[in-house]
Amino acid sequence: MKHGQSLSLLLLCLLFVATMCNPPVADETAKESIPNSETIAPEGFKALFNGVDLEGWYTVSDGNGPDSLEKFRAENGTIHAYPSQKAGSRQSFAGLVTKEEYSSYILTFDFKWGEKKFEPRTGNVKDAGVLFHIFDETDFWPYGVECQIQEGDLGDLWIIGARASARVDASEHYATNGELKTKGEIENKYHRFSRSFSWEVSGWNKVEVEVNGDHATFTINGKVVNEAIDMKYWDAEKNSWEPLTKGKILLQAEGAEIFYRNVFIKQL
């Protein structure tokens, strides 16, 4: 009886030592299937960026810098612009574009600035943006409408090869009850309406662009800062301005390191 108990005890000890020296290996497949909390969309939304790779997107650039290095990388649940480029080096401007077009929706995402800036913008404030309703990609930047992401000017409205109206005060800053003013002509590609106030904070900022066909509202960190009204594109065949109601979405890299995350869309 004593010999049996001793043998059982010895076997238990050996089993314990073997377990400690060779802990169970987690199933890597199961581990990879666990969703990143950053990519879980709020109710009614879906993730445009899955947090793992850039599936559903493609890259365009102006070709004015070396193109051997990737301009955007999926990294730790973020989209990292200029991830491995050396600070101060000359780099192309680039855009990360959705493969699909969208018409009426709410687009939300977070962004924060990195440390690096690149030529030809090393002496400028950090700049980027989100373009939407892209309708012509033959030129760079593609034609469409932009909610600007720029230090001190977060939420400016840029009209690129298009036409739109905004309500503005005497200084042409957005005002809810301001005068309705229209900008955009064929001869001049770029037009701007300034935001009401820059609500940018240090670190992560939340951007929301709500688009209803030819109308868009920009909200920064919970504050409405701009509005694009009666957006139009030039139809050469009809020789007239026509309602701009759909297009692709583009995230900019414009000479400054930037991170995007939580890129969600809710179709209306």
C-alpha positions as YAML, in Angstrom:
chain: A
units: angstrom
residues:
- id: 1
  name: MET
  ca: [0.00, 0.00, 0.00]
- id: 2
  name: LYS
  ca: [2.81, 2.41, 0.89]
- id: 3
  name: HIS
  ca: [4.66, 1.45, -2.30]
- id: 4
  name: GLY
  ca: [1.49, 2.14, -4.37]
- id: 5
  name: GLN
  ca: [0.97, 5.51, -2.75]
- id: 6
  name: SER
  ca: [4.61, 6.46, -3.31]
- id: 7
  name: LEU
  ca: [4.39, 5.48, -6.98]
- id: 8
  name: SER
  ca: [1.20, 7.50, -7.48]
- id: 9
  name: LEU
  ca: [2.75, 10.51, -5.80]
- id: 10
  name: LEU
  ca: [5.85, 10.21, -8.00]
- id: 11
  name: LEU
  ca: [3.73, 10.07, -11.17]
- id: 12
  name: LEU
  ca: [1.77, 13.14, -10.10]
- id: 13
  name: CYS
  ca: [5.00, 15.04, -9.45]
- id: 14
  name: LEU
  ca: [6.40, 14.09, -12.86]
- id: 15
  name: LEU
  ca: [3.17, 15.16, -14.55]
- id: 16
  name: PHE
  ca: [3.26, 18.52, -12.78]
- id: 17
  name: VAL
  ca: [6.88, 19.17, -13.81]
- id: 18
  name: ALA
  ca: [6.14, 18.24, -17.43]
- id: 19
  name: THR
  ca: [3.18, 20.60, -17.52]
- id: 20
  name: MET
  ca: [5.18, 23.50, -16.12]
- id: 21
  name: CYS
  ca: [8.04, 22.94, -18.55]
- id: 22
  name: ASN
  ca: [5.74, 22.52, -21.54]
- id: 23
  name: PRO
  ca: [2.69, 24.77, -21.05]
- id: 24
  name: PRO
  ca: [-0.21, 24.28, -23.46]
- id: 25
  name: VAL
  ca: [0.29, 26.22, -26.72]
- id: 26
  name: ALA
  ca: [-2.59, 28.51, -27.66]
- id: 27
  name: ASP
  ca: [-4.29, 27.86, -30.95]
- id: 28
  name: GLU
  ca: [-2.85, 30.62, -33.15]
- id: 29
  name: THR
  ca: [-5.76, 30.43, -35.56]
- id: 30
  name: ALA
  ca: [-8.23, 30.99, -32.76]
- id: 31
  name: LYS
  ca: [-6.05, 33.78, -31.37]
- id: 32
  name: GLU
  ca: [-6.01, 35.60, -34.72]
- id: 33
  name: SER
  ca: [-9.78, 35.28, -35.05]
- id: 34
  name: ILE
  ca: [-10.39, 37.24, -31.86]
- id: 35
  name: PRO
  ca: [-11.51, 40.70, -33.06]
- id: 36
  name: ASN
  ca: [-9.46, 43.77, -32.18]
- id: 37
  name: SER
  ca: [-11.61, 46.00, -29.98]
- id: 38
  name: GLU
  ca: [-10.68, 48.96, -32.19]
- id: 39
  name: THR
  ca: [-12.42, 47.39, -35.20]
- id: 40
  name: ILE
  ca: [-15.74, 46.48, -33.58]
- id: 41
  name: ALA
  ca: [-18.22, 48.83, -35.23]
- id: 42
  name: PRO
  ca: [-20.93, 50.60, -33.24]
- id: 43
  name: GLU
  ca: [-24.47, 49.38, -33.79]
- id: 44
  name: GLY
  ca: [-25.66, 50.13, -37.31]
- id: 45
  name: PHE
  ca: [-22.13, 50.82, -38.61]
- id: 46
  name: LYS
  ca: [-19.61, 48.64, -40.40]
- id: 47
  name: ALA
  ca: [-15.82, 48.87, -40.37]
- id: 48
  name: LEU
  ca: [-14.27, 50.32, -43.52]
- id: 49
  name: PHE
  ca: [-10.86, 49.45, -42.05]
- id: 50
  name: ASN
  ca: [-10.70, 46.00, -40.47]
- id: 51
  name: GLY
  ca: [-7.74, 46.80, -38.20]
- id: 52
  name: VAL
  ca: [-5.58, 44.05, -39.73]
- id: 53
  name: ASP
  ca: [-4.89, 44.94, -43.39]
- id: 54
  name: LEU
  ca: [-5.96, 47.37, -46.11]
- id: 55
  name: GLU
  ca: [-8.46, 45.08, -47.80]
- id: 56
  name: GLY
  ca: [-11.05, 47.16, -49.67]
- id: 57
  name: TRP
  ca: [-8.67, 50.07, -50.26]
- id: 58
  name: TYR
  ca: [-6.05, 51.07, -52.85]
- id: 59
  name: THR
  ca: [-3.36, 53.77, -52.93]
- id: 60
  name: VAL
  ca: [-2.83, 56.71, -55.29]
- id: 61
  name: SER
  ca: [-0.01, 59.27, -55.18]
- id: 62
  name: ASP
  ca: [1.27, 62.36, -56.98]
- id: 63
  name: GLY
  ca: [4.55, 60.63, -57.89]
- id: 64
  name: ASN
  ca: [6.68, 63.53, -56.66]
- id: 65
  name: GLY
  ca: [8.77, 61.42, -54.31]
- id: 66
  name: PRO
  ca: [10.23, 57.93, -54.01]
- id: 67
  name: ASP
  ca: [7.51, 55.30, -54.32]
- id: 68
  name: SER
  ca: [9.53, 52.28, -53.17]
- id: 69
  name: LEU
  ca: [8.16, 52.52, -49.61]
- id: 70
  name: GLU
  ca: [4.51, 51.93, -48.73]
- id: 71
  name: LYS
  ca: [2.59, 55.10, -48.00]
- id: 72
  name: PHE
  ca: [0.03, 53.45, -45.71]
- id: 73
  name: ARG
  ca: [0.37, 50.45, -43.41]
- id: 74
  name: ALA
  ca: [-2.10, 48.61, -41.19]
- id: 75
  name: GLU
  ca: [-0.38, 48.64, -37.82]
- id: 76
  name: ASN
  ca: [-1.66, 47.87, -34.31]
- id: 77
  name: GLY
  ca: [-5.27, 48.59, -35.26]
- id: 78
  name: THR
  ca: [-4.41, 51.84, -37.04]
- id: 79
  name: ILE
  ca: [-3.69, 53.05, -40.55]
- id: 80
  name: HIS
  ca: [-0.20, 54.55, -40.31]
- id: 81
  name: ALA
  ca: [0.72, 57.06, -43.05]
- id: 82
  name: TYR
  ca: [4.45, 57.28, -43.91]
- id: 83
  name: PRO
  ca: [5.28, 54.44, -41.52]
- id: 84
  name: SER
  ca: [8.96, 53.88, -42.39]
- id: 85
  name: GLN
  ca: [9.93, 57.07, -44.23]
- id: 86
  name: LYS
  ca: [12.78, 59.12, -42.77]
- id: 87
  name: ALA
  ca: [11.75, 62.45, -41.27]
- id: 88
  name: GLY
  ca: [12.71, 65.38, -43.48]
- id: 89
  name: SER
  ca: [13.01, 63.30, -46.65]
- id: 90
  name: ARG
  ca: [11.10, 64.20, -49.82]
- id: 91
  name: GLN
  ca: [7.90, 62.16, -50.08]
- id: 92
  name: SER
  ca: [4.93, 61.95, -52.42]
- id: 93
  name: PHE
  ca: [1.49, 63.01, -51.31]
- id: 94
  name: ALA
  ca: [-0.80, 59.99, -51.31]
- id: 95
  name: GLY
  ca: [-4.36, 58.90, -50.79]
- id: 96
  name: LEU
  ca: [-5.90, 55.68, -49.51]
- id: 97
  name: VAL
  ca: [-9.11, 55.16, -51.49]
- id: 98
  name: THR
  ca: [-12.12, 52.90, -50.96]
- id: 99
  name: LYS
  ca: [-12.87, 50.51, -53.81]
- id: 100
  name: GLU
  ca: [-16.59, 51.10, -53.34]
- id: 101
  name: GLU
  ca: [-18.67, 54.23, -53.88]
- id: 102
  name: TYR
  ca: [-21.04, 55.63, -51.27]
- id: 103
  name: SER
  ca: [-23.94, 58.08, -51.44]
- id: 104
  name: SER
  ca: [-25.75, 58.78, -48.15]
- id: 105
  name: TYR
  ca: [-23.97, 57.78, -44.96]
- id: 106
  name: ILE
  ca: [-22.30, 58.74, -41.71]
- id: 107
  name: LEU
  ca: [-18.51, 58.31, -41.77]
- id: 108
  name: THR
  ca: [-16.63, 58.41, -38.46]
- id: 109
  name: PHE
  ca: [-12.96, 57.96, -37.64]
- id: 110
  name: ASP
  ca: [-10.27, 59.04, -35.20]
- id: 111
  name: PHE
  ca: [-6.91, 60.54, -36.12]
- id: 112
  name: LYS
  ca: [-3.76, 61.74, -34.38]
- id: 113
  name: TRP
  ca: [-0.55, 63.26, -35.67]
- id: 114
  name: GLY
  ca: [2.80, 61.52, -35.64]
- id: 115
  name: GLU
  ca: [6.11, 63.29, -35.13]
- id: 116
  name: LYS
  ca: [7.50, 63.26, -38.68]
- id: 117
  name: LYS
  ca: [7.14, 65.86, -41.43]
- id: 118
  name: PHE
  ca: [8.48, 65.57, -44.96]
- id: 119
  name: GLU
  ca: [9.62, 67.75, -47.84]
- id: 120
  name: PRO
  ca: [8.18, 69.82, -49.37]
- id: 121
  name: ARG
  ca: [6.12, 70.51, -46.21]
- id: 122
  name: THR
  ca: [8.70, 70.40, -43.40]
- id: 123
  name: GLY
  ca: [8.19, 74.11, -42.75]
- id: 124
  name: ASN
  ca: [4.39, 73.94, -42.79]
- id: 125
  name: VAL
  ca: [1.74, 72.87, -40.32]
- id: 126
  name: LYS
  ca: [0.77, 69.19, -40.51]
- id: 127
  name: ASP
  ca: [-1.86, 68.59, -43.15]
- id: 128
  name: ALA
  ca: [-4.16, 65.77, -44.29]
- id: 129
  name: GLY
  ca: [-7.88, 65.31, -44.90]
- id: 130
  name: VAL
  ca: [-10.72, 63.06, -45.98]
- id: 131
  name: LEU
  ca: [-12.12, 63.42, -49.49]
- id: 132
  name: PHE
  ca: [-15.55, 62.07, -50.37]
- id: 133
  name: HIS
  ca: [-17.82, 61.89, -53.41]
- id: 134
  name: ILE
  ca: [-14.72, 61.44, -55.60]
- id: 135
  name: PHE
  ca: [-15.87, 61.48, -59.20]
- id: 136
  name: ASP
  ca: [-12.69, 61.97, -61.27]
- id: 137
  name: GLU
  ca: [-9.32, 60.34, -60.56]
- id: 138
  name: THR
  ca: [-7.49, 61.43, -63.71]
- id: 139
  name: ASP
  ca: [-5.82, 64.25, -61.78]
- id: 140
  name: PHE
  ca: [-4.20, 64.45, -58.34]
- id: 141
  name: TRP
  ca: [-5.81, 65.28, -56.01]
- id: 142
  name: PRO
  ca: [-8.90, 63.51, -57.34]
- id: 143
  name: TYR
  ca: [-11.97, 65.70, -57.83]
- id: 144
  name: GLY
  ca: [-14.48, 65.72, -54.97]
- id: 145
  name: VAL
  ca: [-15.14, 67.43, -51.64]
- id: 146
  name: GLU
  ca: [-12.85, 67.45, -48.61]
- id: 147
  name: CYS
  ca: [-13.13, 67.79, -44.85]
- id: 148
  name: GLN
  ca: [-9.69, 69.14, -44.05]
- id: 149
  name: ILE
  ca: [-7.49, 67.75, -41.30]
- id: 150
  name: GLN
  ca: [-4.84, 70.38, -40.63]
- id: 151
  name: GLU
  ca: [-3.31, 71.81, -37.50]
- id: 152
  name: GLY
  ca: [-5.41, 74.83, -36.58]
- id: 153
  name: ASP
  ca: [-7.86, 74.33, -39.46]
- id: 154
  name: LEU
  ca: [-9.60, 71.10, -38.56]
- id: 155
  name: GLY
  ca: [-12.93, 70.98, -40.40]
- id: 156
  name: ASP
  ca: [-12.31, 73.41, -43.27]
- id: 157
  name: LEU
  ca: [-14.32, 72.64, -46.41]
- id: 158
  name: TRP
  ca: [-12.31, 72.24, -49.61]
- id: 159
  name: ILE
  ca: [-14.11, 71.98, -52.96]
- id: 160
  name: ILE
  ca: [-11.84, 70.24, -55.48]
- id: 161
  name: GLY
  ca: [-12.87, 70.49, -59.12]
- id: 162
  name: ALA
  ca: [-16.48, 70.72, -57.96]
- id: 163
  name: ARG
  ca: [-19.03, 73.29, -56.75]
- id: 164
  name: ALA
  ca: [-20.78, 73.74, -53.40]
- id: 165
  name: SER
  ca: [-22.35, 76.33, -51.15]
- id: 166
  name: ALA
  ca: [-21.89, 77.09, -47.45]
- id: 167
  name: ARG
  ca: [-23.39, 79.44, -44.88]
- id: 168
  name: VAL
  ca: [-20.72, 81.92, -43.81]
- id: 169
  name: ASP
  ca: [-20.17, 85.11, -41.86]
- id: 170
  name: ALA
  ca: [-18.40, 88.20, -43.20]
- id: 171
  name: SER
  ca: [-14.98, 86.52, -42.84]
- id: 172
  name: GLU
  ca: [-16.22, 83.46, -44.76]
- id: 173
  name: HIS
  ca: [-16.14, 81.21, -41.71]
- id: 174
  name: TYR
  ca: [-19.01, 78.78, -41.27]
- id: 175
  name: ALA
  ca: [-22.02, 80.25, -39.46]
- id: 176
  name: THR
  ca: [-25.28, 78.37, -38.92]
- id: 177
  name: ASN
  ca: [-27.40, 81.39, -39.86]
- id: 178
  name: GLY
  ca: [-24.87, 82.98, -42.18]
- id: 179
  name: GLU
  ca: [-25.19, 84.10, -45.78]
- id: 180
  name: LEU
  ca: [-25.36, 81.32, -48.37]
- id: 181
  name: LYS
  ca: [-22.35, 81.59, -50.68]
- id: 182
  name: THR
  ca: [-21.37, 79.36, -53.61]
- id: 183
  name: LYS
  ca: [-17.87, 78.56, -54.87]
- id: 184
  name: GLY
  ca: [-16.58, 76.46, -57.76]
- id: 185
  name: GLU
  ca: [-15.83, 77.00, -61.41]
- id: 186
  name: ILE
  ca: [-14.14, 74.99, -64.13]
- id: 187
  name: GLU
  ca: [-11.11, 77.28, -64.43]
- id: 188
  name: ASN
  ca: [-10.07, 77.06, -60.75]
- id: 189
  name: LYS
  ca: [-9.79, 73.63, -59.16]
- id: 190
  name: TYR
  ca: [-9.51, 74.54, -55.46]
- id: 191
  name: HIS
  ca: [-11.95, 76.53, -53.30]
- id: 192
  name: ARG
  ca: [-12.20, 76.80, -49.54]
- id: 193
  name: PHE
  ca: [-14.74, 77.63, -46.82]
- id: 194
  name: SER
  ca: [-13.23, 77.91, -43.33]
- id: 195
  name: ARG
  ca: [-14.66, 76.08, -40.30]
- id: 196
  name: SER
  ca: [-16.45, 77.99, -37.56]
- id: 197
  name: PHE
  ca: [-13.85, 77.13, -34.91]
- id: 198
  name: SER
  ca: [-11.03, 74.62, -34.58]
- id: 199
  name: TRP
  ca: [-11.94, 72.12, -31.85]
- id: 200
  name: GLU
  ca: [-8.74, 70.11, -32.29]
- id: 201
  name: VAL
  ca: [-7.17, 68.61, -29.15]
- id: 202
  name: SER
  ca: [-3.82, 67.00, -28.48]
- id: 203
  name: GLY
  ca: [-3.78, 63.27, -29.27]
- id: 204
  name: TRP
  ca: [-6.76, 61.50, -30.81]
- id: 205
  name: ASN
  ca: [-9.53, 63.55, -32.42]
- id: 206
  name: LYS
  ca: [-12.91, 62.29, -33.66]
- id: 207
  name: VAL
  ca: [-14.17, 63.30, -37.11]
- id: 208
  name: GLU
  ca: [-17.71, 62.70, -38.35]
- id: 209
  name: VAL
  ca: [-18.84, 63.44, -41.89]
- id: 210
  name: GLU
  ca: [-22.56, 62.98, -42.49]
- id: 211
  name: VAL
  ca: [-23.46, 62.90, -46.17]
- id: 212
  name: ASN
  ca: [-26.97, 62.94, -47.60]
- id: 213
  name: GLY
  ca: [-26.61, 62.90, -51.36]
- id: 214
  name: ASP
  ca: [-25.50, 66.43, -52.30]
- id: 215
  name: HIS
  ca: [-25.30, 67.73, -48.72]
- id: 216
  name: ALA
  ca: [-22.64, 67.12, -46.04]
- id: 217
  name: THR
  ca: [-22.07, 68.18, -42.43]
- id: 218
  name: PHE
  ca: [-18.69, 68.10, -40.64]
- id: 219
  name: THR
  ca: [-18.56, 67.40, -36.89]
- id: 220
  name: ILE
  ca: [-15.28, 67.56, -34.95]
- id: 221
  name: ASN
  ca: [-15.11, 66.16, -31.43]
- id: 222
  name: GLY
  ca: [-18.88, 66.52, -31.14]
- id: 223
  name: LYS
  ca: [-19.08, 70.07, -32.55]
- id: 224
  name: VAL
  ca: [-20.62, 70.93, -35.94]
- id: 225
  name: VAL
  ca: [-18.03, 73.10, -37.70]
- id: 226
  name: ASN
  ca: [-18.94, 73.18, -41.40]
- id: 227
  name: GLU
  ca: [-21.49, 72.26, -44.04]
- id: 228
  name: ALA
  ca: [-21.40, 71.61, -47.79]
- id: 229
  name: ILE
  ca: [-24.69, 72.43, -49.48]
- id: 230
  name: ASP
  ca: [-25.85, 71.58, -53.01]
- id: 231
  name: MET
  ca: [-22.63, 69.85, -54.10]
- id: 232
  name: LYS
  ca: [-22.22, 69.60, -57.88]
- id: 233
  name: TYR
  ca: [-19.86, 68.30, -60.55]
- id: 234
  name: TRP
  ca: [-19.35, 69.57, -64.09]
- id: 235
  name: ASP
  ca: [-20.92, 67.36, -66.75]
- id: 236
  name: ALA
  ca: [-19.09, 68.16, -69.98]
- id: 237
  name: GLU
  ca: [-21.60, 66.29, -72.13]
- id: 238
  name: LYS
  ca: [-24.53, 68.26, -70.73]
- id: 239
  name: ASN
  ca: [-22.41, 71.41, -70.43]
- id: 240
  name: SER
  ca: [-23.88, 72.04, -66.97]
- id: 241
  name: TRP
  ca: [-23.36, 71.55, -63.24]
- id: 242
  name: GLU
  ca: [-25.14, 68.41, -62.02]
- id: 243
  name: PRO
  ca: [-25.87, 67.17, -58.45]
- id: 244
  name: LEU
  ca: [-22.88, 65.38, -56.91]
- id: 245
  name: THR
  ca: [-24.50, 62.58, -54.90]
- id: 246
  name: LYS
  ca: [-22.02, 59.70, -54.72]
- id: 247
  name: GLY
  ca: [-18.37, 58.72, -54.95]
- id: 248
  name: LYS
  ca: [-15.43, 57.03, -53.27]
- id: 249
  name: ILE
  ca: [-13.79, 58.04, -49.98]
- id: 250
  name: LEU
  ca: [-10.08, 58.94, -49.67]
- id: 251
  name: LEU
  ca: [-7.84, 59.38, -46.61]
- id: 252
  name: GLN
  ca: [-4.95, 61.76, -47.26]
- id: 253
  name: ALA
  ca: [-1.25, 61.62, -46.49]
- id: 254
  name: GLU
  ca: [0.01, 65.10, -47.30]
- id: 255
  name: GLY
  ca: [3.57, 65.38, -46.09]
- id: 256
  name: ALA
  ca: [2.99, 64.64, -42.40]
- id: 257
  name: GLU
  ca: [2.89, 61.40, -40.41]
- id: 258
  name: ILE
  ca: [-0.67, 60.63, -39.31]
- id: 259
  name: PHE
  ca: [-2.58, 57.72, -37.78]
- id: 260
  name: TYR
  ca: [-6.21, 56.83, -38.53]
- id: 261
  name: ARG
  ca: [-8.32, 54.34, -36.56]
- id: 262
  name: ASN
  ca: [-11.96, 53.30, -35.97]
- id: 263
  name: VAL
  ca: [-12.96, 54.03, -39.56]
- id: 264
  name: PHE
  ca: [-16.69, 53.18, -39.57]
- id: 265
  name: ILE
  ca: [-19.56, 53.90, -41.94]
- id: 266
  name: LYS
  ca: [-23.33, 53.76, -41.55]
- id: 267
  name: GLN
  ca: [-25.34, 53.90, -44.74]
- id: 268
  name: LEU
  ca: [-28.50, 55.99, -44.53]
...
